[in-house]
Amino acid sequence: MKISGWDCFQKNIYKYVIKHIVLLSTVFSLPYFQVSAQKYFQQEVNYKIHVTLNDRKHELDAFEYVEYINNSPDTLGFLYFHLWPNAYSNNSTGLAKEILNRDGKAKLFTDPELRGYIDSLKFIIEGSPAEWHLLKGDPDICKIILNSPLRPGDTILITTPFHVGIRK
C-alpha cells in the first residue's frame, strides 16, 4: 500500500503536535512537581492542663504546660495561640460574625449570660516572661513573641496560668 504525500504530511504534523504538547506539558508541570515535592511536616504540641472548676460562678482557674516542637524547616520567631473562650466575648469576633451571617441573630453575645472569655494569661517561655498580644480585631488569637528563635528540631516549654468564664 502506497502512502500519499497528504497522508505522510498528516502523520508528520500529528507527530510534531504530539511531541510539542508532551514537551510543553512537561515544562509547565515542573514547578508543580517542585512545590509538591517539598517535605511534609507537622508541628508537635504536647500539653498538660491543671484546672479547677467553680461551678457556682461558671469559671475555670487553670495552669497550662505546653511543649512545642518545631518540626518545620524554618526558624520561628513567634507562635500563634487560639484563645477560644474569647470567641464568645462580643459580636465582632470571627465566630460571632459567622453565626450572625448564618443564623441572623442580631445580638448574639450582648447578653452577659452568653458571653465567654479567657484572661489572666502570663506566658513564660523556658522560665522567662514572654511578650504577647491579641491580634487586632481577633480577640481569640494571640501572638507570642519567642524570647529566642526556635530552630528546626528544637523544643520549648511554654507555661501560663489562665482564667475562663464559661456561660450557659
Backbone bond lengths (Angstrom), bond angles and torsions (degrees), N, CA, C in turn:
res aa  C-N    CA-C-N  psi(-1)  N-CA   C-N-CA  omega(-1)  CA-C   N-CA-C  phi
1 M - - - 1.435 - - 1.523 108.62 -
2 K 1.279 115.01 130.16 1.448 122.01 -177.10 1.527 109.14 -93.80
3 I 1.368 116.74 136.09 1.465 121.73 178.78 1.512 107.75 -95.19
4 S 1.318 115.59 129.22 1.464 119.92 -179.89 1.526 109.81 -74.87
5 G 1.290 115.22 164.80 1.466 121.08 178.03 1.526 111.54 -60.68
6 W 1.340 115.55 -37.84 1.468 119.95 -179.93 1.524 110.83 -65.83
7 D 1.315 118.86 -43.28 1.459 122.84 179.26 1.533 110.35 -63.48
8 C 1.311 115.92 -41.23 1.466 120.87 178.61 1.518 109.89 -63.37
9 F 1.341 116.33 -42.46 1.467 121.05 178.63 1.522 110.24 -62.44
10 Q 1.332 117.48 -43.52 1.462 121.22 -179.70 1.534 111.07 -62.86
11 K 1.334 117.11 -41.83 1.463 120.32 179.07 1.517 110.76 -63.68
12 N 1.327 117.01 -43.10 1.464 120.20 179.62 1.530 111.59 -65.31
13 I 1.319 117.00 -42.17 1.472 120.73 177.31 1.527 109.19 -62.28
14 Y 1.316 117.52 -44.35 1.454 122.43 -179.63 1.527 109.72 -59.36
15 K 1.343 117.28 -47.16 1.465 120.87 178.82 1.529 110.91 -62.39
16 Y 1.314 116.66 -41.86 1.465 122.05 -179.91 1.538 110.48 -61.64
17 V 1.321 116.65 -47.96 1.470 121.29 -179.04 1.528 110.44 -63.92
18 I 1.310 118.18 -47.39 1.469 121.89 179.98 1.521 110.12 -60.14
19 K 1.326 117.17 -45.44 1.467 121.67 -179.48 1.530 110.13 -59.07
20 H 1.307 117.91 -43.58 1.467 121.13 -178.23 1.536 112.11 -74.44
21 I 1.304 118.29 -33.55 1.471 120.33 175.53 1.517 109.74 -64.20
22 V 1.322 117.03 -44.84 1.461 120.98 177.95 1.525 110.39 -62.48
23 L 1.333 116.87 -44.20 1.459 120.88 179.67 1.529 110.99 -62.54
24 L 1.325 117.73 -47.67 1.466 121.18 -179.20 1.523 111.79 -65.46
25 S 1.311 117.61 -40.93 1.471 119.12 179.90 1.524 110.74 -65.90
26 T 1.317 117.26 -33.84 1.464 120.70 176.38 1.521 110.61 -67.42
27 V 1.322 117.38 -45.40 1.463 121.53 -179.39 1.531 110.70 -62.79
28 F 1.337 117.44 -44.16 1.462 120.47 -177.74 1.529 112.94 -74.05
29 S 1.308 117.82 -21.67 1.462 119.19 179.85 1.524 112.58 -90.24
30 L 1.327 119.30 -10.96 1.471 120.93 179.72 1.526 112.95 -57.58
31 P 1.349 119.97 -46.33 1.468 118.24 177.86 1.525 112.04 -59.19
32 Y 1.327 117.67 -36.80 1.461 120.52 178.44 1.528 110.31 -61.21
33 F 1.320 117.09 -45.64 1.459 120.01 -179.05 1.528 111.45 -65.71
34 Q 1.334 117.03 -36.11 1.458 119.56 178.04 1.525 110.77 -66.19
35 V 1.334 117.69 -42.61 1.459 121.12 179.55 1.525 110.42 -68.16
36 S 1.326 116.59 -45.88 1.453 119.21 -177.08 1.526 111.89 -72.76
37 A 1.320 117.75 -13.07 1.457 120.56 -179.87 1.528 112.27 -86.32
38 Q 1.346 116.99 -3.67 1.465 118.77 178.47 1.519 109.23 -62.75
39 K 1.313 114.56 143.59 1.461 120.60 -177.03 1.528 110.54 -68.36
40 Y 1.318 115.55 132.10 1.457 121.77 178.26 1.526 109.76 -75.33
41 F 1.327 116.18 142.69 1.455 119.77 174.02 1.520 109.15 -142.57
42 Q 1.289 115.88 156.29 1.463 122.94 175.99 1.514 107.41 -134.01
43 Q 1.334 116.47 123.98 1.455 119.01 176.23 1.529 108.62 -63.99
44 E 1.331 115.89 151.21 1.460 120.33 -179.99 1.521 108.76 -116.94
45 V 1.320 115.33 128.33 1.457 121.39 178.77 1.523 107.87 -131.40
46 N 1.315 115.25 121.31 1.459 121.51 176.84 1.527 106.83 -116.41
47 Y 1.312 116.88 139.33 1.457 118.17 -176.65 1.521 111.60 -144.65
48 K 1.317 113.61 156.02 1.467 122.78 171.96 1.511 106.63 -132.47
49 I 1.317 116.04 137.68 1.459 120.65 178.89 1.523 108.11 -128.04
50 H 1.322 115.18 126.11 1.461 121.33 172.29 1.519 106.17 -102.95
51 V 1.335 117.12 122.93 1.456 120.00 -171.73 1.524 112.04 -135.81
52 T 1.320 114.81 146.33 1.462 122.84 174.43 1.524 107.66 -122.37
53 L 1.326 116.24 131.47 1.459 122.02 -179.59 1.517 109.73 -102.22
54 N 1.325 115.78 129.76 1.459 121.33 169.47 1.523 105.31 -106.21
55 D 1.342 115.65 96.14 1.462 119.20 -173.10 1.527 112.80 -72.59
56 R 1.319 118.70 -20.03 1.468 120.49 177.23 1.523 111.09 -73.36
57 K 1.328 116.68 -38.45 1.465 120.95 -179.36 1.533 112.10 -93.72
58 H 1.305 117.34 -6.91 1.478 122.32 -175.65 1.525 110.25 58.90
59 E 1.330 116.18 51.53 1.454 121.58 -177.79 1.527 111.20 -134.71
60 L 1.317 114.92 154.04 1.458 123.15 175.01 1.527 108.82 -121.51
61 D 1.312 116.95 138.62 1.458 121.99 167.76 1.517 105.83 -118.39
62 A 1.317 115.88 131.73 1.461 118.38 -171.53 1.518 111.94 -148.39
63 F 1.331 113.72 166.41 1.457 122.39 173.34 1.519 106.08 -137.27
64 E 1.333 115.73 131.68 1.465 120.64 -175.23 1.518 111.16 -120.48
65 Y 1.332 114.65 140.21 1.469 123.99 173.68 1.523 106.77 -114.53
66 V 1.319 116.92 124.34 1.458 121.41 -179.29 1.523 109.05 -123.53
67 E 1.325 116.21 119.90 1.461 121.56 172.65 1.525 106.35 -98.73
68 Y 1.332 116.20 119.25 1.466 121.62 -177.56 1.522 108.33 -113.89
69 I 1.339 116.16 123.14 1.462 122.31 -179.56 1.529 107.98 -112.66
70 N 1.321 115.95 121.38 1.460 121.42 -178.66 1.529 109.59 -84.17
71 N 1.308 116.50 98.99 1.462 121.90 177.29 1.521 112.40 -92.67
72 S 1.329 117.24 3.46 1.466 120.13 -179.34 1.527 109.75 -82.21
73 P 1.315 117.07 164.90 1.466 120.13 176.12 1.536 111.68 -81.58
74 D 1.334 117.50 0.01 1.459 121.76 -175.52 1.524 111.70 -104.90
75 T 1.331 116.20 150.02 1.463 122.63 171.09 1.517 106.88 -83.53
76 L 1.328 116.61 131.63 1.458 121.94 -175.22 1.521 111.03 -103.52
77 G 1.326 116.73 138.89 1.461 122.14 177.15 1.512 112.40 -109.18
78 F 1.335 116.54 -11.50 1.462 121.13 179.62 1.520 109.19 -157.11
79 L 1.331 115.02 164.99 1.465 122.77 176.46 1.514 108.44 -133.74
80 Y 1.305 116.31 152.55 1.462 121.73 172.86 1.523 108.76 -104.93
81 F 1.315 116.47 137.57 1.455 122.84 174.16 1.517 108.32 -121.02
82 H 1.319 116.90 136.55 1.460 120.81 172.54 1.517 108.39 -86.80
83 L 1.308 115.43 132.06 1.459 122.71 176.79 1.526 106.35 -111.24
84 W 1.326 115.40 75.81 1.459 121.99 -168.95 1.526 114.36 -53.79
85 P 1.330 120.80 -39.26 1.474 118.16 -179.45 1.529 113.28 -58.73
86 N 1.335 117.70 -29.10 1.467 120.26 178.91 1.525 112.69 -69.71
87 A 1.321 118.32 -14.38 1.459 121.11 176.48 1.524 110.76 -63.90
88 Y 1.348 116.46 -19.95 1.465 122.22 -179.91 1.528 112.08 -100.37
89 S 1.330 117.83 12.43 1.462 120.67 -171.79 1.523 114.43 -79.54
90 N 1.325 118.49 -30.10 1.470 120.43 -179.45 1.524 109.74 -162.84
91 N 1.321 115.62 179.17 1.470 120.80 -176.72 1.526 114.08 -82.20
92 S 1.322 118.55 0.97 1.460 119.29 -178.65 1.526 112.61 -102.52
93 T 1.325 118.97 1.02 1.462 120.55 178.40 1.534 109.86 -73.54
94 G 1.315 116.01 161.69 1.458 120.32 178.16 1.522 112.45 -58.44
95 L 1.325 116.69 -41.05 1.462 120.51 178.86 1.522 110.80 -63.55
96 A 1.337 116.86 -46.55 1.464 120.26 -179.66 1.521 111.00 -60.72
97 K 1.327 117.05 -43.31 1.463 120.53 179.73 1.528 111.01 -62.51
98 E 1.325 115.50 -41.06 1.468 119.08 178.96 1.529 110.59 -63.29
99 I 1.332 116.85 -44.79 1.467 120.45 179.85 1.526 110.43 -66.03
100 L 1.332 116.97 -41.24 1.471 120.25 178.80 1.522 111.07 -62.62
101 N 1.328 117.50 -42.54 1.470 120.56 178.37 1.513 111.59 -65.56
102 R 1.317 115.64 -38.91 1.461 120.15 -176.69 1.519 111.95 -77.61
103 D 1.343 116.37 -47.57 1.467 120.50 -171.68 1.524 114.02 -105.67
104 G 1.336 117.34 -15.63 1.449 120.22 178.17 1.519 114.52 70.30
105 K 1.306 118.56 26.42 1.463 121.17 179.78 1.526 108.27 -86.50
106 A 1.319 116.31 107.60 1.462 122.43 -167.93 1.526 115.01 -64.55
107 K 1.300 119.36 -35.02 1.468 120.05 -175.48 1.526 110.07 -127.02
108 L 1.291 115.21 54.40 1.458 121.55 -171.53 1.521 114.13 -55.91
109 F 1.351 118.03 -50.61 1.460 120.24 -174.61 1.524 113.12 -109.48
110 T 1.330 117.99 16.73 1.462 119.08 177.88 1.527 111.45 -78.77
111 D 1.298 117.34 -23.01 1.466 121.61 176.15 1.527 108.31 -73.68
112 P 1.354 118.67 119.04 1.473 120.93 -178.63 1.528 113.23 -55.14
113 E 1.307 117.58 -26.65 1.465 120.78 179.48 1.526 112.35 -69.85
114 L 1.319 117.37 -18.45 1.463 121.13 -178.54 1.519 112.93 -101.46
115 R 1.305 117.52 -10.38 1.464 120.73 -176.46 1.519 111.62 -77.68
116 G 1.309 114.80 150.23 1.456 122.06 174.07 1.517 108.16 -134.09
117 Y 1.304 116.36 162.95 1.460 119.31 -179.74 1.518 110.05 -164.04
118 I 1.313 114.79 164.23 1.459 122.81 171.67 1.525 106.35 -133.58
119 D 1.330 116.42 136.05 1.461 120.40 177.41 1.524 109.30 -150.10
120 S 1.316 116.30 -168.88 1.474 123.75 -179.60 1.522 112.92 63.71
121 L 1.319 116.55 26.00 1.462 121.26 178.39 1.530 109.91 -76.18
122 K 1.305 115.85 138.22 1.465 122.08 174.71 1.525 106.30 -147.36
123 F 1.325 115.65 92.00 1.460 120.90 -174.87 1.529 110.41 -75.44
124 I 1.318 114.47 130.25 1.469 123.57 177.04 1.529 106.45 -122.56
125 I 1.336 116.18 127.80 1.469 120.53 178.64 1.523 107.79 -115.09
126 E 1.317 114.93 119.16 1.471 121.17 179.78 1.533 111.26 49.29
127 G 1.338 116.49 40.40 1.459 121.62 175.76 1.517 116.25 88.35
128 S 1.329 118.70 -4.93 1.463 121.65 -179.46 1.527 110.42 -116.50
129 P 1.339 117.62 139.80 1.472 120.50 178.39 1.526 111.12 -57.81
130 A 1.311 115.78 144.69 1.463 121.56 -179.88 1.522 109.73 -116.37
131 E 1.321 114.93 144.24 1.463 120.97 174.37 1.526 108.15 -77.20
132 W 1.318 116.35 138.99 1.455 120.12 176.96 1.522 109.17 -154.71
133 H 1.320 115.84 160.57 1.464 120.77 176.62 1.528 109.66 -157.10
134 L 1.333 114.75 155.43 1.458 120.37 174.37 1.523 108.23 -74.69
135 L 1.310 116.50 145.87 1.457 119.71 176.31 1.526 108.89 -71.50
136 K 1.311 115.76 139.98 1.459 120.67 -179.76 1.530 109.26 -60.78
137 G 1.315 115.53 124.60 1.456 120.61 179.75 1.516 114.48 82.89
138 D 1.332 117.95 -4.35 1.470 121.94 179.97 1.525 109.54 -132.31
139 P 1.338 118.12 81.57 1.461 119.82 -176.90 1.528 113.79 -67.98
140 D 1.334 116.59 -7.41 1.462 119.75 179.85 1.528 112.60 -99.46
141 I 1.338 118.07 9.56 1.464 121.73 176.35 1.521 108.69 -132.10
142 C 1.332 115.81 129.15 1.462 118.64 175.46 1.529 109.34 -119.68
143 K 1.329 113.62 151.71 1.461 121.22 178.26 1.519 106.77 -110.22
144 I 1.317 115.96 121.38 1.461 121.97 179.17 1.524 107.82 -103.56
145 I 1.323 115.88 120.87 1.461 121.15 178.33 1.529 107.40 -84.49
146 L 1.319 116.38 123.15 1.463 120.13 -178.79 1.525 109.97 -73.46
147 N 1.325 116.03 141.93 1.467 121.08 -179.18 1.525 112.03 -67.17
148 S 1.310 116.83 -27.63 1.459 122.39 173.71 1.528 107.14 -147.56
149 P 1.320 117.75 152.48 1.464 120.11 -177.04 1.535 111.79 -58.40
150 L 1.311 114.83 142.30 1.471 121.23 177.52 1.517 107.79 -100.34
151 R 1.309 115.55 106.40 1.469 121.93 -175.87 1.534 110.68 -77.72
152 P 1.317 116.54 159.60 1.468 119.75 177.83 1.532 110.73 -54.48
153 G 1.318 115.81 133.02 1.457 121.83 179.17 1.519 114.35 86.52
154 D 1.346 118.53 -11.34 1.465 121.37 -178.96 1.527 111.12 -82.59
155 T 1.330 114.83 159.64 1.460 123.34 -178.97 1.521 109.34 -126.53
156 I 1.333 116.13 142.56 1.464 120.64 173.55 1.520 109.23 -130.70
157 L 1.321 115.12 158.11 1.465 121.73 175.27 1.516 108.04 -113.07
158 I 1.313 115.80 123.74 1.461 122.96 177.86 1.526 106.88 -115.75
159 T 1.330 115.96 132.45 1.462 119.86 176.64 1.522 108.98 -127.25
160 T 1.317 115.76 154.98 1.459 121.12 174.62 1.523 110.55 -163.64
161 P 1.323 115.73 141.35 1.455 118.61 165.73 1.535 107.24 -81.07
162 F 1.302 117.85 161.16 1.461 120.31 171.57 1.516 110.35 -159.11
163 H 1.306 114.09 158.82 1.462 123.12 178.77 1.517 107.12 -128.05
164 V 1.354 116.92 133.12 1.450 121.26 -178.91 1.520 109.07 -124.68
165 G 1.326 114.82 129.95 1.455 120.72 169.76 1.511 108.06 -96.61
166 I 1.300 116.46 121.43 1.463 120.70 179.85 1.518 107.90 -115.05
167 R 1.288 116.11 133.41 1.453 120.74 -176.17 1.507 110.74 -112.36
168 K 1.270 114.06 168.37 1.477 122.10 -176.45 1.505 111.47 -65.07
